[in-house]
Amino acid sequence: MPDPAVPPTPPVPLAALLAREDLGLRQIAGPSDPSTVIHWAHTSEMADPYPYLLGGELLLTAGVHIPEAAGSGTYFDDYVSRVVAAGGAALGFGLAPVHDTVPRALVAACEAWELPLLEVPPRTTFSGVARAVWQLMAQARHAELRRVTEAQQSLAAAASRPDPVPSVLRQLAQRVGGRAVLFGPDGTEIAVAGRDPEEPPPTGPERTPRGADREAGEAREAREALRRLAGIVRPSTGPPDRSAPGGSAAAASARPAPGGARPAPGATPASPTSPTSPTSPTSPTSATDTVAGVHLATYSLGAGRGFVLGVAAPHRDPGDHTIASVAAVLLSLLTGEHQSGSEAARSSALVRLLLGASAEDVAPLLGGGRWVVVHARPDTLTAPDPVAASALGAALGSPLIDVARDVVRVLLPAEREPGPQPGWTLGVSAVAGPAEWAVADAQAGRALARARAVRAELVRYGARPALADLVPEADAEAHARALLARFENAPALTDTLRTWLSLHGSWDRTAVALDVHRNTVRQRIAKCAALLDLDLDDPDVRMELWFALRRP
């Protein structure tokens, strides 16, 4: 059977429950292990509580189920064995009204089976014990959330430093109290931070040279196991290395089938947190193991890149996986740039443009021949920030982004068809070559204005054959310049007239598209009519103006 399920809430140390003076609990049998934890409290008066336990409980009973002649037989031994087989963490026995003292045979059975036995005084109710468990869980949960939040903030700050990869590794190693390693695609250690996890300090005399040698050997064994575990999650590797410690099979279940043979008195049952075997390479991007008392975890960074983050820590707290996952995401972004070389190519393209190269010359460095320009505005009232712009570029599939006031511009290879993005309104240009980027930029701006006016998620600029194609290009341009000559120094009037005509003379939608008041639109259109000395309600006039305004 699988290991007993436990809730996502942090467990409560049994010692913390015993320290509550308001409860007055007293341990009278079983081991006093500070690592013993409680996952919940459960009350049952069944003679066989096994079917009702999931594992990790503090089982509370007042002894109602105990027969009168229980002390002379094997009743208590059988009862405690079933609690242990079910994975119970401790047993609480309530005094009064059924029993004035804890039965001595129950104390002996708990000692034999190494199950902590607590005496619950008459003034303490079982519901009060359960409430105390949940209060301690809430406190632990709050502390864990605060720890994870602080770790996320420190990791993000580390990623923004001049040496981001070593900084992230140092911060991660500090947060988990162990060692963090970045493995390259060939399995070599690219960067390391922290130190090998150490066992808790011994309670007896200082370590002997033989003990120091043993610990050094265990540290080497853990390092090699971490390297093997990194090979398991690396996409290019083969099947897991079955020779790795703990890698041959999953941990045995702590819970035998009901009615099965019970462990011998004094034996320690398998813990629900026994070391787990690494995951298969087809199941995801992470794997865990425990070797020589050291908890190991590895995370694959990005699909197919081959970089792996390895973490070795002396313990595994509930929030450690979340903290390591955040570090893995940050390192994926950093190693992605290192692996693809795209950042160097973009820098080279920028330098060449600044030194006078043409757009056609630098386009091959950016990874595309035909392009589209995307203009995007967030649906919120706030201006886009660089982080949101980067996320949009990643979603569209291009790192070539520019944040200009309230608009994000993205240069996108034509083969990456842009789609609607939640929280954004997009305008997409026609496909263009590098020499036509400026024209495509204007097209994307017009498409965005129309998308916002008609409240569409995405509008593509439509360049299709029309009657205008029958007019020679030079004649069309000359006519447009002559007709719009009076608007040459009034771009606001030109944009307003173009938008107003594209929206069929709608004052409200034009105001939305231009982010101005509808009265401003009316005033500008009236001024256009006066400057042109034309009747803008005449469809022939509108057609002629639209023909001129569509010129680049």
Sequence and secondary structure as in RCSB ss.txt:
>XXXX:A:sequence
MPDPAVPPTPPVPLAALLAREDLGLRQIAGPSDPSTVIHWAHTSEMADPYPYLLGGELLLTAGVHIPEAAGSGTY
FDDYVSRVVAAGGAALGFGLAPVHDTVPRALVAACEAWELPLLEVPPRTTFSGVARAVWQLMAQARHAELRRVTE
AQQSLAAAASRPDPVPSVLRQLAQRVGGRAVLFGPDGTEIAVAGRDPEEPPPTGPERTPRGADREAGEAREAREA
LRRLAGIVRPSTGPPDRSAPGGSAAAASARPAPGGARPAPGATPASPTSPTSPTSPTSPTSATDTVAGVHLATYS
LGAGRGFVLGVAAPHRDPGDHTIASVAAVLLSLLTGEHQSGSEAARSSALVRLLLGASAEDVAPLLGGGRWVVVH
ARPDTLTAPDPVAASALGAALGSPLIDVARDVVRVLLPAEREPGPQPGWTLGVSAVAGPAEWAVADAQAGRALAR
ARAVRAELVRYGARPALADLVPEADAEAHARALLARFENAPALTDTLRTWLSLHGSWDRTAVALDVHRNTVRQRI
AKCAALLDLDLDDPDVRMELWFALRRP
>XXXX:A:secstr
       SS  EEHHHHHT TTTT EEEES   TT EESEEEE   S  GGG  SSEEEEE STT  TTGGGTTH
HHHHHHHHHHTT  EEEEE SSS SS  HHHHHHHHHHT  EEEE TTS HHHHHHHHHHHHHHHHHHHHHHHHH
HHHHHHHHHTSSSHHHHHHHHHHHHHTSEEEEE TTS EEEEEE        SSS   HHHHHHHHHHHHHHHHH
HHHHHHHHSTT  S  TTSTT SS    S   TTS    TT     TT       TTS SEEEEEETTEEEEEEE
ESTTT EEEEEEES   TTHHHHHHHHHHHHHHHHHHHHH HHHHHHHHHHHHHTT  HHHHGGGGT SSEEEEE
EEESSSS   HHHHHHHHHHHT   EEEETTEEEEEEETTS     TTEEEEE   B GGGHHHHHHHHHHHHHH
HHHTT SEEE      GGGGS HHHHHHHHHHHTGGGTT HHHHHHHHHHHHTTT HHHHHHHHTS HHHHHHHH
HHHHHHHT  TT HHHHHHHHHHHT  
